[in-house]
Amino acid sequence: MGGQVVARVDERDASVGPCLSPTIRVGLDLDGSLESLGNSMTDLADALVRTGEVDLVRFRSRTSSSSSSETHLSMRGLWWPLWRRSRGRSIDGLLAAVDVIHVAGLATPPTGAIPLVISVDDLRPLRAEARTHLRITQLKRAVERGAILVASSRSASHEVIAVLGVQRNRVVVVPPAVPVVDTTTSGDDLVVNITGADDLFLAIAPELIRYCNAHGSRVVALASNEVGQRIHSSGHTVEVRPRGEARAALSNAHVVMHLSDGARFPSFAIAAMSAGVPTIARATEINRELLEGAAALAANDQDLVGTLDEAWTNESRRSIMVAAGRSRAVDFAPDTAARAYLSLYHEVVRGWSS
């Protein structure tokens, strides 16, 4: 096993010294972090190539290759169930020669002579309500073999360390790539992105509907199929759209309200700010860390509707939020994420070789 990596890396302080070589060879699993706006690993892959400093080997650990640019993993279907438990055949011999492998999905395949980087963008499987310890056992097993875990925020890293009981130097911070979206030039809808906060949405939906009706608008909820069924059953006059239609919903948003339990990186909120849409969110720990000063954060759930009125009608406040949001979103663009990950890859390879 290689040496310990001690650096903490994020998009704001990702400099880790000179490169080992002009390019670094990276194996990147595209079956990784899926968001409503697209696959952030695909966006990261394209951004890494644009740096001109990476020889990239794209592969899929769970699904079939979709293009000739992706490496086909022999007998992938056989190894996948074992990789889900961080067991089975080492992936080293299934890929072209690489310096580091990066995964972000459910597969954490064993490696032999190659360091493994694992992005942990979803904290739900680590929380008690998930009713399973499979993910916890899987990640612990990978760390014991030398893997480095990547949390999407500092607050998320604290939770990962506490739940897994791993050393602090085994967890670094690099936000995922947030897909680029078109600027919203005009919009009429209140778009509510619901991730793990469906009870809250159902509780405040009547107030949101009354507010939007008074302003000639409507409430559009982005939700999972299960949550969408709950909303339909409630009888609330809300248009429910699946997550796959997030871009289309964002293109007609006047204000975005991001309702989340804090278990996932707020990609949709950041994308909304990038598109120039004033954004509201709960003042959770992760939102304070990443969105404060750019989005309007409600100190408590009862303040959400009051915060909505300011973001909806106050043109001066809206202009400030649009400018601040666009500026903040640059910190999480694919090209920014690629530079931070590139620094991390070099640091991991140095630590592994020392």
Secondary structure, DSSP 8 states (H G I E B T S, - for coil): ----------TTS----S-SSS-EEEEEESSS-EETTEEHHHHHHHHHHHHT-EEEEEE-SSS---STTEE--TTHHHHHHHHTTT-SS-SGGGSSS-SEEEE-SS-----SSS-EEEEE-B-GGGSGGG---HHHHHHHHHHHTT-EEEESSHHHHHHHHHHHT--GGGEEE---------------EEEEEEES-HHHHHHHHHHHHHHHHHTT--EEEE--HHHHHHHHHHT---EEE-GGGHHHHHTTEEEEEEEE-SSB--HHHHHHHHTT--EEEE--HHHHHHHBTTBEEESSGGGHHHHHHHHHH-HHHHHHHHHHHHHHHGGGSHHHHHHHHHHHHHHHHHHHH-
